[in-house]
Amino acid sequence: MGKKKVAQKTKEELIAESEKVEATAEKKASQGGRHKIEKGRIYINASYNNTIITVTDDRGNVVTWMSAGSIGFSGPKKSTPFAASKVAEAIAAKLEKTGPFNVDVYVSGVGKGRDSAVRTFGAKKFNILSVKDMTPIPHNGPRPPKVRRV
């Protein structure tokens, strides 16, 4: 097969490449801090199996989201109030610099994490303007099946 040549870069090329990487990292960091959001919405979806929290701006553009499963909880632990509060804390840590800080909270679902997530956001430096329950409730439901004749 023969020997393979390994291309080695000179010191000047390595320095130029590292400067390029640092410049792009600084650019990304400055972009993150540049967009300060004053008002936004927090959507809490608490199902029987998981708790998902999504943060958007006023127009509905998603700023960040997180779920109990993405933090590292698995199985039945994802739907606990403890997991929901940890998700809310992680979201609050993500939004420390950019905001939004004045938020409307929309809660959906019947899981156990509803209350604890809202309380955690209230304990952090978020100013909660309103809390709205958007859980879908059936008004009459579908037509029942026919009576069984034996």
C-alpha positions as CSV (number, residue, x, y, z in Angstrom):
1,M,0.0,0.0,0.0
2,G,2.8,2.4,0.7
3,K,3.3,5.2,3.1
4,K,0.7,7.9,3.5
5,K,1.7,11.5,3.5
6,V,0.5,13.6,6.4
7,A,0.1,17.3,5.5
8,Q,1.5,19.4,8.3
9,K,0.7,23.1,8.5
10,T,3.3,25.7,9.2
11,K,3.2,27.9,12.3
12,E,1.9,30.9,10.3
13,E,-1.0,28.8,9.0
14,L,-1.9,27.5,12.5
15,I,-1.8,31.1,13.9
16,A,-4.0,32.4,11.1
17,E,-6.5,29.5,11.6
18,S,-6.7,30.0,15.4
19,E,-7.3,33.8,14.8
20,K,-10.1,33.0,12.4
21,V,-11.7,30.6,14.9
22,E,-11.5,33.2,17.7
23,A,-13.0,35.9,15.5
24,T,-16.0,33.7,14.6
25,A,-16.5,32.8,18.3
26,E,-16.4,36.5,19.3
27,K,-18.9,37.2,16.5
28,K,-21.3,34.5,17.7
29,A,-21.0,35.7,21.3
30,S,-21.7,39.3,20.3
31,Q,-24.7,38.3,18.2
32,G,-26.2,36.5,21.3
33,G,-25.9,39.5,23.5
34,R,-27.0,42.0,20.9
35,H,-30.7,40.8,20.7
36,K,-32.2,41.9,24.0
37,I,-35.8,40.8,24.2
38,E,-38.0,42.7,26.7
39,K,-41.3,40.9,26.4
40,G,-42.1,37.3,25.5
41,R,-44.1,34.2,26.1
42,I,-43.4,31.0,28.0
43,Y,-45.3,27.9,26.9
44,I,-45.3,25.0,29.4
45,N,-46.6,21.7,28.0
46,A,-46.9,19.3,30.9
47,S,-48.0,15.9,29.7
48,Y,-48.2,12.6,31.6
49,N,-44.9,11.6,30.2
50,N,-42.7,14.8,29.9
51,T,-42.6,18.5,30.5
52,I,-41.6,20.8,27.6
53,I,-41.0,24.5,28.0
54,T,-40.7,26.8,25.0
55,V,-39.8,30.5,25.2
56,T,-40.8,32.8,22.3
57,D,-40.7,36.5,21.6
58,D,-43.9,38.6,21.1
59,R,-44.2,37.5,17.4
60,G,-43.9,33.8,18.3
61,N,-40.4,33.3,17.1
62,V,-38.8,30.6,19.3
63,V,-35.9,31.9,21.4
64,T,-35.1,28.6,23.2
65,W,-36.8,25.4,24.4
66,M,-36.0,22.5,26.7
67,S,-37.6,19.4,28.0
68,A,-37.1,17.1,31.0
69,G,-35.7,14.4,28.6
70,S,-33.1,16.8,27.1
71,I,-31.8,17.6,30.6
72,G,-31.2,13.9,31.4
73,F,-34.3,12.6,33.1
74,S,-35.6,9.3,31.8
75,G,-38.6,7.2,32.1
76,P,-41.3,8.1,34.7
77,K,-39.0,10.8,36.3
78,K,-39.5,13.1,33.3
79,S,-43.1,13.9,34.4
80,T,-42.3,14.8,38.0
81,P,-42.6,18.3,39.5
82,F,-38.8,18.2,40.3
83,A,-37.9,17.6,36.7
84,A,-40.2,20.5,35.6
85,S,-38.5,22.9,38.1
86,K,-35.1,21.8,36.9
87,V,-36.2,22.5,33.3
88,A,-37.4,26.0,34.3
89,E,-34.1,26.7,36.1
90,A,-32.1,25.7,33.0
91,I,-34.3,27.9,30.8
92,A,-33.8,30.8,33.2
93,A,-30.0,30.3,33.1
94,K,-30.1,30.4,29.3
95,L,-32.1,33.6,29.2
96,E,-30.0,35.5,31.9
97,K,-28.5,37.9,29.4
98,T,-30.9,38.1,26.4
99,G,-34.3,38.0,28.1
100,P,-37.3,38.2,27.8
101,F,-37.9,39.2,31.4
102,N,-41.6,40.4,31.1
103,V,-43.4,37.2,30.2
104,D,-46.9,35.8,29.7
105,V,-47.1,32.2,30.7
106,Y,-49.3,29.7,28.8
107,V,-49.8,26.4,30.5
108,S,-51.1,23.3,28.6
109,G,-51.6,19.7,29.7
110,V,-52.6,17.8,32.8
111,G,-49.1,16.7,34.1
112,K,-47.7,17.1,37.5
113,G,-45.1,19.7,36.4
114,R,-47.5,22.5,35.7
115,D,-47.4,24.2,39.0
116,S,-43.8,23.8,39.9
117,A,-42.6,25.2,36.5
118,V,-44.7,28.4,37.0
119,R,-43.5,28.8,40.6
120,T,-39.9,28.4,39.5
121,F,-40.2,31.1,36.9
122,G,-41.8,33.4,39.5
123,A,-38.9,32.8,41.9
124,K,-36.4,33.8,39.2
125,K,-36.1,37.3,38.0
126,F,-39.0,37.0,35.5
127,N,-41.9,39.4,35.8
128,I,-44.9,37.3,35.1
129,L,-47.6,39.5,33.5
130,S,-50.3,36.8,33.1
131,V,-50.9,33.0,33.4
132,K,-53.3,31.3,31.0
133,D,-54.4,27.7,31.0
134,M,-54.7,26.5,27.5
135,T,-55.5,22.8,28.2
136,P,-57.9,21.5,25.6
137,I,-61.2,20.4,27.2
138,P,-63.8,18.4,25.2
139,H,-67.2,20.1,25.2
140,N,-69.3,17.1,24.2
141,G,-66.9,14.6,22.7
142,P,-67.5,12.1,19.9
143,R,-70.7,10.2,19.4
144,P,-71.0,7.1,21.7
145,P,-71.0,3.6,20.1
146,K,-74.3,1.8,19.4
147,V,-75.8,-0.2,22.2
148,R,-74.7,-3.9,22.0
149,R,-77.5,-6.3,21.2
150,V,-77.1,-9.9,22.4
